[in-house]
Amino acid sequence: MIRELTILGVITLAWKASNYMAIAGSAGAGYKFGRKYGTMICQYNDDIVDSIYTKLGQIEN
């Protein structure tokens, strides 16, 4: 009886650990892609703002 419970406990622990590792992997990948594309979007917005300021500067002169 104890042996069966031990085996069941090990299987349950392995199942839970694999679930936690999958969640952690997904979160890590989401963080990486969020930073990558967030940086790209910020740079794109900065380029737009710079071009607007440049155009306004040309109009004033």
Contacts in CASP RR format, 6 or more apart in sequence:
PFRMAT RR
TARGET T0000
AUTHOR 0000-0000-0000
METHOD contacts of the structure
MODEL  1
MIRELTILGVITLAWKASNYMAIAGSAGAGYKFGRKYGTMICQYNDDIVD
SIYTKLGQIEN
END
